[in-house]
Structures are given as structure tokens and as C-alpha cells.
Amino acid sequence: MTVVPRQNQPGTVAVGGSAEQVTEAWLQNRRLSPHTRDAYRRDVTGWLSWCAERELDPLQASFLDVNAYARGLEARELAPATVARKLSGLSSWYDFLAKLRAVEHNPVGGADRPYLSRDHSGTVGLSVQEVDALLTAAATETGPAALRHRAAVVLLADLGLRVGELVGLDVADLGVERGHRSLRFIGKGGRPRRRALTPDAAAAVDAYLQQRAVAENTTADRLHGPLLVTSGGARLDRHAVFRLVRHLARRAGIAHWERLSPHSLRHAFATSARAEGVPLEDVQDAMGHADPRTTRRYDRDRHNLDRDPSYTLAAARVRRSAG
């Protein structure tokens, strides 16, 4: 597939090159994390391979072709959310091609996408007791990486960070603002984020950086580069954090440890915050969600009848009548 502009179109932008080159131009045109960028690249590559097997020019594909592709993904027993994500990335790719006048229409626009309930999430959650047990397991770890492990898990649990945000942190992101220990970093979508460190998180990070400074024969205030590093000095990656969460959960005796992920702690953060009465908009801001409906989906306890507002209204009515 070679992408060329459509002829005789007003506003045509000159574009050429292979599908791979155009895909890289599309990815560079969007504010995406490295993880999301890699996932989108794989999604487009999968579609192009499917088209090549059928001798179908992707620039001539219709919504019927996209439907056939989606049904094939579903036949592989991929989760609806996975299929929807793949089609979403593909739709963005075609939108880019349409802007370049390489195609007339986005064929994914008319395709039949899987239904996804906003109330559904495939992430396995954690109760507050399980989070406490996991943190206890981290606090009792021994070995040269123990302090780094504790810092990573406390940041996930206390701040509800995305794993990409955690591993992307630099030492320079730490600061002090109006008496608060703080973190400033770039979150999902390239949006600047600012979070307060809890006392436990600050203590865990300080202990780890102090240990690291001694190992590097310097002082903590002279450290720079990634906040969390491997024994070789490289930035800790997301796969290591996945393994860490499952390792600690297994040590803590959590039954479903092998299905957990760093995102499980993010869900637990939202659920616990709402259960403690933190307003939805404050949780939304803390988690960096553009849509409050996303935050509500993270709140696993939102359907708990103990939180039914009818109880609050009834109690208020009793107070009024007593007065």
C-alpha cells in the first residue's frame, strides 16, 4: 500500500510513502504515551496484514470489510473491549488519512462495533483490606529492591496513578508547593498533572532515594533522571510493575493474585475515595479523567445500597420534624 493524495480535491495535502511511514506520521501527530503508541501501531499492522491476506487495498476498504475483520477478532475470543479498542485506533488512523485526502470516507465510521457498558470494567478490583495487606507485604519485603518496591506500590495505592504515569516519573517531578510534598508530571493525553504526596508516599520515596543516593555515592538532592530505576540504572518498566503487584499480592495471600494488575490499585483508589465521601469531581480531577462517567465506572461500590441517597433525605426529614 502506497498512500498518495486524492487528485483534484481542494485542500489536498501532499503525502506519500508506505503504510508504515504514514502510520508513523499519524502516531507522531497525536499526544500518546509510548504504551498507547505501540498498541495503536500493532492494531494498524494487524489490519494491514488482514487486508494483505485478502488482496484488499486498505484505501478501498468499506465498512463491510471492517465488519468482517471485527467478526474475525471476536471469533478469536478477544474481549469486546479489546475489539472496540482495536477499531478505535483504526478509526483514528482512517480519520488521519481522510484529512490528507487519501480516502474519501472513514470505513470504520459505519462499522458495527461491540457494545460496551460504561458500568463494565475487565480490571480485577481490590478491597480496602486487600490493599492494606498488599502494602503490608511491601513493607515487610527484604533485599536490595525492597525500598523501591514499597515506593512504587505506595504511589500506586495512595495516588491511584496509571502504571505509565508511575514509570514515567522523574526525580525532577518531586517538589514542595504551599507546604505539600507534590508530584508534577505529564499524564494521559499529554495533560500536565499535579498531585499531592501522602505522608506514607513521601516517606517511602524519601527512603528509597536515600538508599539509591548512598549506592551512587552522592546525596539525594543530587539525584536526577528516572525516579524508579533498576539495579542497572535503567528506568523501571511497566512489565516489572505488573510482576511486582502480583508478587506482593501472592505474598499477601490474595486469592486472585494472578489476575491483578497495577490498574487494580487505581480502581481501589477510586472506590475507597468515594466510600470515604470524597466528592466525585475531586476524584475525577485526581485521576485525570476528562469525563466523570469514567470515574464512576472505576467506583466499584457505587451500587452499594448503603450509599442510597434516600437514607440521607430521610434522615434530614427526621431532623426537620424534630426541630
C-alpha positions as a Python dict, from the first residue, in 0.01 Angstrom:
ca = {
    (1, 'M'): (0, 0, 0),
    (2, 'T'): (137, 339, -102),
    (3, 'V'): (-52, 641, 18),
    (4, 'V'): (-96, 924, -231),
    (5, 'P'): (-330, 1224, -215),
    (6, 'R'): (-661, 1215, -395),
    (7, 'Q'): (-649, 1426, -708),
    (8, 'N'): (-846, 1742, -782),
    (9, 'Q'): (-953, 1785, -421),
    (10, 'P'): (-949, 2133, -267),
    (11, 'G'): (-719, 2146, 30),
    (12, 'T'): (-526, 1836, -78),
    (13, 'V'): (-211, 1779, 125),
    (14, 'A'): (83, 1614, -45),
    (15, 'V'): (157, 1280, 119),
    (16, 'G'): (342, 977, 2),
    (17, 'G'): (521, 672, 129),
    (18, 'S'): (439, 330, 261),
    (19, 'A'): (161, 247, 503),
    (20, 'E'): (421, 213, 777),
    (21, 'Q'): (557, 562, 710),
    (22, 'V'): (209, 712, 711),
    (23, 'T'): (128, 525, 1032),
    (24, 'E'): (436, 675, 1199),
    (25, 'A'): (331, 1021, 1080),
    (26, 'W'): (-16, 962, 1228),
    (27, 'L'): (128, 847, 1561),
    (28, 'Q'): (362, 1144, 1580),
    (29, 'N'): (67, 1373, 1514),
    (30, 'R'): (-109, 1257, 1832),
    (31, 'R'): (-29, 1307, 2201),
    (32, 'L'): (7, 946, 2309),
    (33, 'S'): (201, 758, 2572),
    (34, 'P'): (467, 517, 2440),
    (35, 'H'): (248, 225, 2551),
    (36, 'T'): (-58, 354, 2363),
    (37, 'R'): (156, 436, 2061),
    (38, 'D'): (285, 79, 2048),
    (39, 'A'): (-66, -63, 2087),
    (40, 'Y'): (-203, 152, 1803),
    (41, 'R'): (89, 55, 1582),
    (42, 'R'): (14, -314, 1642),
    (43, 'D'): (-356, -258, 1575),
    (44, 'V'): (-295, -96, 1237),
    (45, 'T'): (-36, -360, 1146),
    (46, 'G'): (-292, -632, 1224),
    (47, 'W'): (-547, -468, 994),
    (48, 'L'): (-297, -424, 713),
    (49, 'S'): (-195, -790, 741),
    (50, 'W'): (-560, -894, 726),
    (51, 'C'): (-609, -684, 413),
    (52, 'A'): (-293, -822, 251),
    (53, 'E'): (-410, -1180, 304),
    (54, 'R'): (-726, -1095, 110),
    (55, 'E'): (-551, -881, -152),
    (56, 'L'): (-763, -588, -35),
    (57, 'D'): (-635, -235, -77),
    (58, 'P'): (-690, -70, 265),
    (59, 'L'): (-762, 258, 85),
    (60, 'Q'): (-1056, 91, -89),
    (61, 'A'): (-1194, -89, 220),
    (62, 'S'): (-1560, -41, 313),
    (63, 'F'): (-1746, -74, 641),
    (64, 'L'): (-1836, -428, 531),
    (65, 'D'): (-1469, -519, 526),
    (66, 'V'): (-1420, -366, 871),
    (67, 'N'): (-1720, -564, 997),
    (68, 'A'): (-1569, -887, 861),
    (69, 'Y'): (-1240, -801, 1031),
    (70, 'A'): (-1415, -732, 1363),
    (71, 'R'): (-1611, -1056, 1348),
    (72, 'G'): (-1283, -1238, 1289),
    (73, 'L'): (-1136, -1078, 1601),
    (74, 'E'): (-1440, -1183, 1801),
    (75, 'A'): (-1404, -1539, 1668),
    (76, 'R'): (-1060, -1543, 1832),
    (77, 'E'): (-1249, -1488, 2161),
    (78, 'L'): (-1097, -1145, 2219),
    (79, 'A'): (-1282, -940, 2480),
    (80, 'P'): (-1533, -687, 2343),
    (81, 'A'): (-1327, -408, 2499),
    (82, 'T'): (-1018, -529, 2313),
    (83, 'V'): (-1202, -542, 1980),
    (84, 'A'): (-1350, -196, 2043),
    (85, 'R'): (-1006, -55, 2124),
    (86, 'K'): (-857, -200, 1805),
    (87, 'L'): (-1136, -49, 1596),
    (88, 'S'): (-1099, 284, 1776),
    (89, 'G'): (-731, 302, 1684),
    (90, 'L'): (-808, 201, 1328),
    (91, 'S'): (-1078, 468, 1306),
    (92, 'S'): (-829, 734, 1416),
    (93, 'W'): (-586, 612, 1150),
    (94, 'Y'): (-851, 645, 879),
    (95, 'D'): (-950, 989, 1009),
    (96, 'F'): (-589, 1092, 955),
    (97, 'L'): (-595, 953, 601),
    (98, 'A'): (-922, 1136, 533),
    (99, 'K'): (-768, 1466, 645),
    (100, 'L'): (-487, 1402, 399),
    (101, 'R'): (-746, 1332, 126),
    (102, 'A'): (-603, 982, 79),
    (103, 'V'): (-951, 832, 133),
    (104, 'E'): (-1296, 980, 88),
    (105, 'H'): (-1453, 831, 398),
    (106, 'N'): (-1356, 654, 717),
    (107, 'P'): (-1484, 296, 670),
    (108, 'V'): (-1475, 230, 1045),
    (109, 'G'): (-1737, 500, 1097),
    (110, 'G'): (-2017, 282, 966),
    (111, 'A'): (-1889, -45, 1111),
    (112, 'D'): (-2066, -246, 1378),
    (113, 'R'): (-1862, -204, 1694),
    (114, 'P'): (-1906, -417, 2008),
    (115, 'Y'): (-2138, -274, 2272),
    (116, 'L'): (-1954, -171, 2585),
    (117, 'S'): (-2138, -83, 2902),
    (118, 'R'): (-1992, 214, 3087),
    (119, 'D'): (-2059, 18, 3405),
    (120, 'H'): (-1831, -267, 3297),
    (121, 'S'): (-1458, -298, 3351),
    (122, 'G'): (-1244, -604, 3298),
    (123, 'T'): (-998, -495, 3569),
    (124, 'V'): (-999, -715, 3879),
    (125, 'G'): (-1053, -491, 4178),
    (126, 'L'): (-919, -495, 4532),
    (127, 'S'): (-1099, -436, 4860),
    (128, 'V'): (-952, -188, 5108),
    (129, 'Q'): (-846, -483, 5324),
    (130, 'E'): (-663, -639, 5029),
    (131, 'V'): (-487, -310, 4952),
    (132, 'D'): (-378, -289, 5316),
    (133, 'A'): (-249, -648, 5302),
    (134, 'L'): (-58, -576, 4982),
    (135, 'L'): (104, -268, 5137),
    (136, 'T'): (197, -470, 5445),
    (137, 'A'): (361, -728, 5219),
    (138, 'A'): (560, -448, 5055),
    (139, 'A'): (664, -304, 5392),
    (140, 'T'): (799, -641, 5506),
    (141, 'E'): (997, -710, 5189),
    (142, 'T'): (1372, -757, 5227),
    (143, 'G'): (1653, -731, 4979),
    (144, 'P'): (1816, -453, 4778),
    (145, 'A'): (1497, -371, 4581),
    (146, 'A'): (1262, -368, 4881),
    (147, 'L'): (1253, 12, 4925),
    (148, 'R'): (1194, 66, 4553),
    (149, 'H'): (913, -188, 4562),
    (150, 'R'): (748, -13, 4854),
    (151, 'A'): (778, 330, 4693),
    (152, 'A'): (621, 203, 4370),
    (153, 'V'): (327, 30, 4537),
    (154, 'V'): (253, 314, 4780),
    (155, 'L'): (245, 562, 4492),
    (156, 'L'): (1, 338, 4304),
    (157, 'A'): (-221, 284, 4609),
    (158, 'D'): (-219, 632, 4761),
    (159, 'L'): (-235, 835, 4439),
    (160, 'G'): (-416, 599, 4202),
    (161, 'L'): (-159, 660, 3929),
    (162, 'R'): (-167, 488, 3593),
    (163, 'V'): (125, 249, 3553),
    (164, 'G'): (253, 458, 3263),
    (165, 'E'): (247, 768, 3481),
    (166, 'L'): (435, 585, 3757),
    (167, 'V'): (719, 455, 3542),
    (168, 'G'): (740, 787, 3359),
    (169, 'L'): (814, 985, 3676),
    (170, 'D'): (1147, 1163, 3708),
    (171, 'V'): (1324, 1279, 4022),
    (172, 'A'): (1272, 1635, 3899),
    (173, 'D'): (895, 1582, 3919),
    (174, 'L'): (915, 1590, 4300),
    (175, 'G'): (855, 1924, 4466),
    (176, 'V'): (702, 2122, 4750),
    (177, 'E'): (402, 2350, 4700),
    (178, 'R'): (242, 2551, 4980),
    (179, 'G'): (358, 2302, 5238),
    (180, 'H'): (256, 1997, 5035),
    (181, 'R'): (501, 1742, 4901),
    (182, 'S'): (397, 1716, 4538),
    (183, 'L'): (440, 1550, 4201),
    (184, 'R'): (417, 1727, 3867),
    (185, 'F'): (411, 1512, 3554),
    (186, 'I'): (253, 1470, 3212),
    (187, 'G'): (-49, 1242, 3222),
    (188, 'K'): (-258, 1069, 2960),
    (189, 'G'): (-327, 1278, 2653),
    (190, 'G'): (-27, 1499, 2723),
    (191, 'R'): (-210, 1684, 3000),
    (192, 'P'): (3, 1834, 3281),
    (193, 'R'): (-87, 1678, 3615),
    (194, 'R'): (-19, 1778, 3975),
    (195, 'R'): (-74, 1553, 4277),
    (196, 'A'): (-6, 1576, 4648),
    (197, 'L'): (209, 1308, 4810),
    (198, 'T'): (62, 1147, 5120),
    (199, 'P'): (294, 1124, 5423),
    (200, 'D'): (338, 750, 5360),
    (201, 'A'): (416, 805, 4992),
    (202, 'A'): (663, 1083, 5073),
    (203, 'A'): (835, 870, 5337),
    (204, 'A'): (857, 570, 5102),
    (205, 'V'): (1003, 779, 4818),
    (206, 'D'): (1250, 953, 5052),
    (207, 'A'): (1373, 623, 5196),
    (208, 'Y'): (1422, 477, 4850),
    (209, 'L'): (1604, 785, 4716),
    (210, 'Q'): (1829, 796, 5022),
    (211, 'Q'): (1926, 432, 4966),
    (212, 'R'): (1984, 500, 4596),
    (213, 'A'): (2197, 805, 4673),
    (214, 'V'): (2423, 604, 4904),
    (215, 'A'): (2460, 334, 4635),
    (216, 'E'): (2557, 603, 4381),
    (217, 'N'): (2796, 773, 4625),
    (218, 'T'): (2607, 1100, 4619),
    (219, 'T'): (2327, 1276, 4807),
    (220, 'A'): (1953, 1252, 4743),
    (221, 'D'): (1929, 1616, 4634),
    (222, 'R'): (2183, 1549, 4356),
    (223, 'L'): (1996, 1256, 4202),
    (224, 'H'): (1842, 1305, 3860),
    (225, 'G'): (1679, 1109, 3580),
    (226, 'P'): (1404, 849, 3629),
    (227, 'L'): (1250, 829, 3976),
    (228, 'L'): (1232, 448, 3980),
    (229, 'V'): (1530, 266, 3833),
    (230, 'T'): (1651, -90, 3801),
    (231, 'S'): (1970, -215, 3961),
    (232, 'G'): (2146, -125, 3637),
    (233, 'G'): (2018, 233, 3644),
    (234, 'A'): (1758, 198, 3366),
    (235, 'R'): (1405, 330, 3403),
    (236, 'L'): (1173, 73, 3562),
    (237, 'D'): (924, -52, 3301),
    (238, 'R'): (555, -133, 3323),
    (239, 'H'): (614, -509, 3297),
    (240, 'A'): (826, -504, 3611),
    (241, 'V'): (546, -320, 3795),
    (242, 'F'): (289, -580, 3680),
    (243, 'R'): (513, -856, 3815),
    (244, 'L'): (568, -666, 4139),
    (245, 'V'): (194, -620, 4208),
    (246, 'R'): (126, -990, 4152),
    (247, 'H'): (428, -1096, 4357),
    (248, 'L'): (320, -886, 4654),
    (249, 'A'): (-44, -991, 4620),
    (250, 'R'): (61, -1354, 4628),
    (251, 'R'): (270, -1293, 4940),
    (252, 'A'): (-30, -1116, 5095),
    (253, 'G'): (-248, -1423, 5035),
    (254, 'I'): (-486, -1252, 4792),
    (255, 'A'): (-671, -1534, 4616),
    (256, 'H'): (-688, -1380, 4269),
    (257, 'W'): (-329, -1251, 4267),
    (258, 'E'): (-252, -1386, 3919),
    (259, 'R'): (-527, -1170, 3764),
    (260, 'L'): (-426, -844, 3929),
    (261, 'S'): (-254, -551, 3763),
    (262, 'P'): (-137, -203, 3868),
    (263, 'H'): (-475, -82, 3740),
    (264, 'S'): (-640, -284, 4019),
    (265, 'L'): (-491, -37, 4267),
    (266, 'R'): (-621, 254, 4060),
    (267, 'H'): (-973, 110, 4077),
    (268, 'A'): (-934, 57, 4452),
    (269, 'F'): (-826, 421, 4491),
    (270, 'A'): (-1144, 547, 4325),
    (271, 'T'): (-1372, 311, 4516),
    (272, 'S'): (-1215, 389, 4854),
    (273, 'A'): (-1217, 764, 4792),
    (274, 'R'): (-1587, 765, 4706),
    (275, 'A'): (-1669, 538, 5001),
    (276, 'E'): (-1496, 788, 5230),
    (277, 'G'): (-1716, 1066, 5095),
    (278, 'V'): (-1471, 1236, 4859),
    (279, 'P'): (-1678, 1431, 4602),
    (280, 'L'): (-1691, 1277, 4256),
    (281, 'E'): (-1538, 1584, 4092),
    (282, 'D'): (-1236, 1571, 4327),
    (283, 'V'): (-1179, 1202, 4248),
    (284, 'Q'): (-1219, 1279, 3878),
    (285, 'D'): (-955, 1553, 3896),
    (286, 'A'): (-718, 1334, 4097),
    (287, 'M'): (-743, 1052, 3843),
    (288, 'G'): (-712, 1279, 3541),
    (289, 'H'): (-1043, 1175, 3384),
    (290, 'A'): (-1196, 1406, 3124),
    (291, 'D'): (-1541, 1251, 3176),
    (292, 'P'): (-1698, 1193, 3522),
    (293, 'R'): (-1870, 884, 3382),
    (294, 'T'): (-1529, 721, 3355),
    (295, 'T'): (-1462, 795, 3721),
    (296, 'R'): (-1796, 644, 3817),
    (297, 'R'): (-1707, 324, 3632),
    (298, 'Y'): (-1396, 295, 3849),
    (299, 'D'): (-1609, 318, 4164),
    (300, 'R'): (-1683, -50, 4230),
    (301, 'D'): (-1905, 33, 4529),
    (302, 'R'): (-2134, 281, 4353),
    (303, 'H'): (-2433, 44, 4360),
    (304, 'N'): (-2399, -30, 4733),
    (305, 'L'): (-2741, 31, 4891),
    (306, 'D'): (-2567, 175, 5198),
    (307, 'R'): (-2496, 479, 4978),
    (308, 'D'): (-2851, 521, 4853),
    (309, 'P'): (-2933, 894, 4884),
    (310, 'S'): (-3280, 809, 5009),
    (311, 'Y'): (-3128, 740, 5351),
    (312, 'T'): (-2973, 1087, 5362),
    (313, 'L'): (-3300, 1253, 5261),
    (314, 'A'): (-3498, 1053, 5517),
    (315, 'A'): (-3252, 1141, 5793),
    (316, 'A'): (-3279, 1510, 5701),
    (317, 'R'): (-3658, 1489, 5715),
    (318, 'V'): (-3640, 1338, 6065),
    (319, 'R'): (-3409, 1621, 6178),
    (320, 'R'): (-3651, 1881, 6042),
    (321, 'S'): (-3951, 1725, 6211),
    (322, 'A'): (-3763, 1702, 6542),
    (323, 'G'): (-3679, 2071, 6523),
}
